[in-house]
Amino acid sequence: MLRVVVLASVTAAALAAGAALAAGNPAAGKKVYNANGCGGCHAFKPAGSKGTIGPALTRARLTADAKKAKQPYNVFIRTSIVAPKTFVAPGFKPLMPSFAKLTKKQVDDLVAFIATG
């Protein structure tokens, strides 16, 4: 019983801090990024992409937008992938499609990849 209580406390703390519960694989996330055409719209230095339709995926930009959206960093990235119209970056139109079709593992990996930027 004590294990359950400790696990619940750790889980709650991780969510409050915005940490991903299941750590994704950034290398696999780069493959998901490329396979889904993310670079056609977003500039992201680790992927070598230079898109301008959507906001650049820099740590500074994502941190500022996460703060405006009142979401922890990793939660904001995840929400932006699966429910992109929840928060639209200032100066951009709500054009991004939802990638809710991705598996949980693919999303975890993509979040891990983007979070490294």
C-alpha positions, 0 to 999 in steps of 0.5 A: 500500500505504501508503494501505491501512495509513494507512486501517486505522490511521485506521479503528481509531482512529475505532472506538476513539474511538467515532466513526461511520465514515460520518457520518450526517445529523442532520436525516435522523435526526430524520425516522427518529426521528419515522417510527419512533415513537421519541418515543412511548417516549423523551423527547428535547428536540431532537425535542420528544418526552416519552415515559417508557416508555424512558430519556430520551435526554439526553447525560448519560444516554447517556454514563453508560449507555455507560460502564456498557455499556463502549462508546464513545458512538456505538457504544452509541447504534447498539447500542441501536437495532439490538440494544437488549437488549444493555444495558437501562438501570437502572430500565427493562424490556427492551421496546424492539424492535430496529430492525435493519430500518433501513438502514445509512444510516437508522441512521447518520442516527439515531445522528447525530441522537441523538448531538447531544442 
